[in-house]
Amino acid sequence: MNALIREIWRPLFLYLTRMSQLIWDVVINMNGMHRFSGVHKGIDAWMEILSPVPGLFDDFSVTPTNMIAEGDQVFTQIHAKAKGLDAIFGHYHKLVDGKIKEF
C-alpha cells in the first residue's frame, strides 16, 4: 500500500489499532451491492479494496467522530469529506476477548 493511501486512512488505522492488537486478522463484511461489497479477510485485504477511494475524490479524508459500546459490540461513526462529498458512515465491530473479530 503506498504512503499517500496509508496517510489518508491514518486516522481510521489509529482508531482501529487502539481497539485491538488482532485487527490484521479481522473479518470485514461490507454490505451492499457495489464494488466494495463482500467478505474481506484481514485489514490488508480490506485496505486493498478501499485504496482506490482517495483517488476518486479531491482532498479526501476520514475521521472517527463517535463510538458507542455495549458488551462485545461497538458502533463507530465516521465522517468522510472531500470536494463534492460530506458523508457520515457507520461501522459495527464485534469483539471477542476484547479484540475486534468482525467489522
N, C-alpha and C positions, 0 to 999 in steps of 0.2 A: 504494500500500500504506500503510495507516495506521501511525502511530508505535508503537502498542502491539504490533502484529504484528511490526514490524521489531525492536523491543526484545526481544521474547520469542525471536526467532530469531537475535538478535545474536551469541551465541557461535558458532553454526554459520557465519554470514556471515563473521565474523572469521577463523575457521579456514580457510574455503574461499578467501577473498580473499588470505590469506597464501600460499596454494599457487599461485595463478595470476592474472595480470592479465587473462586472457581468460575468466574464469568466466562473464561475462554471455553468452558465445556457446556455452556448453556444451550438449550434448545429454544430457538426462536420460531414462533408460529405467527406469521404475518398474514392476517386475514384479508379478504377482498378478492377481486378478480383483476389484478393488474400485474405488471412485470415484477413487482417485489413480493407478491403473494407466494406462500408456500412455507415449508418447514426448513429451517436453516440450522444446521448443527455446528455450534461453535461461533464465537464472535467474529472470527476471520471470515467465515462463510457469509455471515450477515453483512459485514462491512464490505465485502466484495460486491454484494448485490446493491448496497446503498451508495457505493463510491461514486457512481456517475451523477448523483443528485446535485452536488455542489456545482458541477459544470453546467447544469441546466438553468441555474439562476445566478444573476449577478449579486454579489455581496451576501451570499447565503450564510446563515448562522442558526444554530440550535442552542437553546438554553433551558435546562430543567428549572421549572418555576414553582412547583408544588409537589408534595409527596404525602400520601395518606397510607398508613399501615394498620392492618388489623390481623392479628395472628400471623399466619405464614403467607399472607397476601399483601402486596404493595401496589398502589396505583401512583404513577408519576405523570404529571402534566408537563408537556414540553412545548416551548414557544419557538416556532420556526419563522425566520424573517428573511426576506430578500427583496430585491426590486420586483414588484408585482406579486409578492407573497407575504402574507401576515397570517399565520395559522397556528392553532393550538391543537396538539396531538395528545393522546393519552396512551400510556404504556402500562400494562399489567405484568407484574412479576410474581412468581410463586417461589417461595423459599423452602428449602429442606435443610435442616440443621443450620439455619442462619445463612445459607448460601443460595444464590439465585440458581434455580434449576430450570425454570421456564420463564420465557419473556414473550 
